[in-house]
Amino acid sequence: MNEEGGKPKPLRKDRRAWGLIGISALIGILIGVVFDEKLWHRQAVWGDVPTWLLAAGAAVTSWYAVRAFSEQHREVAAIEQQVKDGQELAEQQAKLLDLQGQ
């Protein structure tokens, strides 16, 4: 949550999300070391190249998705504020009409 207490932070600015990513990567490496002691001394297998390219593409795509969702979150928050302001204005107008009708 942000300092105002109401709305959550975007994921890319949340330290908990980055901590979870780092811990997950570390656990994945440790599991790999346990199952294969020669993890870092492997020959390159050219059949793995497309997999790594797809993984890199997925990482870039997820980065753009997070940016898009963050922008969408800001737009939705702005629309919510506009609706709230419109409701307050309608209430004020109703009170004014009541006063004028008396």
N, C-alpha and C positions, 0 to 999 in steps of 0.2 A: 504494500500500500504506500501511497505517497504521503507527504507531510500533512496534507489536508485531511487525510484519513478516509476519504470516501472512495476514490477510484484507484484501481491497481496500476502499477507501473508497467510500461511496455516490457516484454520479456527480454529484449536485448539490453535493457538497462538494469535488469534485476540481477543482483549478485547471486541470488540463490540459483537462478537458472544456469548461470555460467559455472557455478560451483558443481552443480549436478552434471553438467557436460564434462567438466574436467575429471570428476570422480569416476564417471562412467568410462571415459577413455582410459584412465589408469587401471580400472578393474579389467577392462578388455585386454590391455597389454599384459597384465599379470596372469590372466587366464591363458593367454597365448603362450607365455613363458612356461607355465606349468605343463601344458600339453605338448609343447615343442621347444626343447631347450635350445635349438639352433634357430631361433626366431630371426635373429639379425644376420645370420651367416648363410642365407639362402641365395641360390642362383635366380636370376630374373626369369620368369616364365612369361613368354610373350602373349600367352592366352589370357593372362591376368590384366593386360593393358586396357582392353575395353571395359573391364569391370571397374578399374580405377578411374577411367575417364567418366564412366557413368556415375560413380560415387562423387567425383568432383562436380559434375553437372548437377547432381542432386543437392549438393551443399550450396552451390550458387543459387539454385532455384529456391531452396528453403530460405536463404537470406533475403531474396526478393519478396517471398511470401510474407515473411515477418515484417518487412518494410511496408508492404501493402496493407497488412492487417493493422499495423500501427496507424497508418494514415486513415484507414477506415474507422478506427476507434476514435480518432480526433474528430472526424466528420460527424460521427454519430453523437459524440458529446456536444458538438456545436448545435446539432439539430435538437437534441434534448433540451439544451438551454433556451433555444428559440421557442420551443413548445411551452416550456415553463414560463417564459416571459409573456407569451401570448395568453396563457391562462390567467396570469396575474393582471394583464391589461383588460381581459374580458371581465374579471371580477370587479376591477375598478370602474369600468364602464357600467356594469350592472348596478353598482352602488350609486353612481352618478344619476342613472336613469330613475332609480328609486327616489332619490332626493328631488329630482325635477318633477316627478309625478305627484309628489305630496303637496 
